[in-house]
Amino acid sequence: MKLFASMTVLLLAASLLGCKKDDGVSSENAAKATEFKAFVDNKPFQIREYYSDKPIDYIDTDAEVKQETNLWKYVSPWIKDDFNVFNVSTGQVAIAQNEIKIEGNNEAVILKSCSVSAEKTGVYFNFLNYLYQPLKYRLEEFGSDYFIISADWTGGARVFTKFVVLD
């Protein structure tokens, strides 16, 4: 009887350890995430476009109400100046600040965490906002020399950032 009980416990443990939670990630999203990781790995990128899918008032703390989709003029100068090199194996991005640096950090290169994940609803890029703080973006598309990510904005709008590979 003890042998039967021991075998039952072992079989139950083995079956529980062998079970994999179904996270709902499609093979398409998993493949796209893998391709994107290979694409961005160890290449220098720079932001070249910033826009929204519908007109928004980007600065909603002033008295002037503007409804714009081209948001490039709102990108901080230190961001426009940065070169970003993503290292997929270490999960870090090296941000070369170049000539214009963010206030309070004069380092030539800032290292921050980043990652790519395949999820049920798409591929996501955990990167940074304009203050180099973590922000989760959705990967919209990528081609031979660029990628576009997006984030939710108030009022149901989405803002898009285009990065291009530097030669």
C-alpha positions as CSV (number, residue, x, y, z in Angstrom):
1,M,0.0,0.0,0.0
2,K,2.9,2.4,0.8
3,L,4.4,1.7,-2.6
4,F,1.1,2.5,-4.3
5,A,0.8,5.8,-2.4
6,S,4.4,6.7,-3.1
7,M,3.9,5.9,-6.8
8,T,0.7,8.0,-6.9
9,V,2.4,11.0,-5.3
10,L,5.3,10.7,-7.8
11,L,3.0,10.4,-10.8
12,L,0.9,13.4,-9.6
13,A,4.1,15.5,-9.1
14,A,5.4,14.5,-12.5
15,S,2.1,15.4,-14.2
16,L,2.0,18.8,-12.5
17,L,5.6,19.6,-13.4
18,G,5.0,18.5,-17.0
19,C,1.9,20.8,-17.4
20,K,2.5,24.0,-19.2
21,K,0.2,26.9,-18.7
22,D,-1.5,28.0,-22.0
23,D,-0.7,31.7,-22.2
24,G,-2.5,32.1,-25.4
25,V,0.5,33.4,-27.4
26,S,0.1,32.6,-31.0
27,S,2.9,31.1,-33.0
28,E,2.7,34.2,-35.2
29,N,3.4,36.6,-32.2
30,A,6.2,34.3,-30.9
31,A,7.8,34.2,-34.3
32,K,7.5,38.0,-34.8
33,A,9.1,38.6,-31.4
34,T,12.0,36.3,-32.3
35,E,12.5,38.0,-35.6
36,F,12.3,41.5,-34.0
37,K,14.9,40.6,-31.4
38,A,17.3,39.4,-34.1
39,F,16.6,42.6,-36.1
40,V,17.4,45.1,-33.4
41,D,20.2,43.2,-31.7
42,N,23.4,45.3,-31.6
43,K,22.4,47.8,-34.2
44,P,22.4,51.6,-33.6
45,F,18.9,53.2,-33.9
46,Q,17.7,56.8,-33.7
47,I,14.2,58.2,-33.3
48,R,13.1,60.0,-36.5
49,E,9.3,60.4,-36.2
50,Y,6.8,60.9,-33.5
51,Y,3.1,61.1,-34.3
52,S,-0.4,60.1,-33.3
53,D,-3.2,58.3,-35.1
54,K,-5.7,61.1,-34.4
55,P,-5.4,64.8,-33.5
56,I,-4.4,65.3,-29.9
57,D,-3.6,68.3,-27.6
58,Y,-0.1,67.2,-26.7
59,I,0.3,69.8,-24.0
60,D,-2.9,69.8,-22.0
61,T,-1.6,71.9,-19.1
62,D,-1.7,75.2,-21.0
63,A,-4.6,77.4,-22.1
64,E,-4.0,76.8,-25.8
65,V,-5.7,73.9,-27.4
66,K,-4.0,72.4,-30.4
67,Q,-5.2,69.3,-32.2
68,E,-2.1,67.8,-34.0
69,T,-0.9,64.5,-35.3
70,N,2.7,65.4,-36.1
71,L,4.3,65.5,-32.7
72,W,8.0,65.7,-33.7
73,K,8.3,69.2,-32.2
74,Y,7.5,67.9,-28.8
75,V,10.3,65.3,-28.7
76,S,12.9,66.4,-26.2
77,P,16.2,67.5,-27.8
78,W,18.2,64.9,-25.8
79,I,16.1,62.2,-27.3
80,K,16.5,63.4,-30.9
81,D,20.3,63.4,-30.3
82,D,20.5,59.8,-28.8
83,F,21.7,56.7,-30.5
84,N,20.2,53.5,-29.0
85,V,21.9,50.1,-29.2
86,F,19.8,47.2,-28.0
87,N,21.5,44.1,-26.7
88,V,18.9,41.4,-26.6
89,S,21.1,38.8,-24.8
90,T,21.7,41.1,-21.8
91,G,18.3,42.8,-21.9
92,Q,19.9,46.3,-22.0
93,V,19.9,49.3,-24.2
94,A,23.0,51.5,-24.4
95,I,21.9,55.1,-25.0
96,A,24.7,57.2,-26.4
97,Q,23.7,60.7,-25.3
98,N,25.9,62.4,-27.8
99,E,26.1,66.2,-27.6
100,I,22.7,67.0,-25.9
101,K,22.3,65.2,-22.6
102,I,19.3,64.8,-20.3
103,E,19.5,67.2,-17.3
104,G,21.1,65.6,-14.3
105,N,23.0,62.9,-16.2
106,N,26.2,63.8,-18.1
107,E,27.3,60.2,-18.8
108,A,28.2,59.6,-22.4
109,V,26.4,56.3,-22.3
110,I,23.4,55.3,-20.1
111,L,22.5,51.6,-19.7
112,K,18.9,50.8,-19.1
113,S,16.8,47.6,-19.2
114,C,14.7,46.7,-22.3
115,S,13.0,43.6,-23.5
116,V,10.7,42.1,-26.2
117,S,7.8,39.9,-25.3
118,A,5.3,37.9,-27.3
119,E,1.9,38.2,-25.6
120,K,-1.6,37.1,-26.5
121,T,-2.5,40.5,-27.9
122,G,0.7,41.1,-29.9
123,V,4.4,41.8,-29.5
124,Y,5.5,44.3,-26.9
125,F,8.7,46.3,-26.5
126,N,9.6,47.3,-22.9
127,F,11.6,50.4,-23.5
128,L,11.7,53.9,-22.0
129,N,9.9,57.2,-22.0
130,Y,11.4,60.6,-22.6
131,L,12.8,60.6,-19.0
132,Y,14.4,57.2,-19.5
133,Q,11.8,55.6,-17.3
134,P,10.3,52.2,-18.2
135,L,7.3,52.2,-20.5
136,K,5.6,49.3,-22.4
137,Y,5.1,49.8,-26.1
138,R,3.3,47.7,-28.7
139,L,5.4,46.7,-31.7
140,E,3.5,47.9,-34.7
141,E,5.9,47.0,-37.6
142,F,9.4,46.7,-38.6
143,G,11.2,46.6,-41.9
144,S,14.8,46.3,-43.2
145,D,15.9,49.6,-41.7
146,Y,13.3,50.8,-39.2
147,F,10.7,49.8,-36.5
148,I,7.6,51.6,-35.2
149,I,6.2,51.2,-31.7
150,S,3.1,52.7,-30.1
151,A,1.7,53.6,-26.7
152,D,-1.8,54.5,-25.5
153,W,-2.6,58.2,-25.1
154,T,-5.6,59.8,-23.4
155,G,-8.9,59.9,-25.2
156,G,-8.3,56.6,-27.1
157,A,-5.5,57.9,-29.2
158,R,-2.2,56.1,-29.8
159,V,1.2,57.8,-30.2
160,F,3.8,56.2,-32.5
161,T,7.6,56.4,-32.5
162,K,9.7,55.4,-35.5
163,F,13.3,54.3,-35.1
164,V,15.7,54.0,-38.0
165,V,19.0,52.1,-38.3
166,L,22.0,54.4,-38.5
167,D,24.5,53.7,-41.2
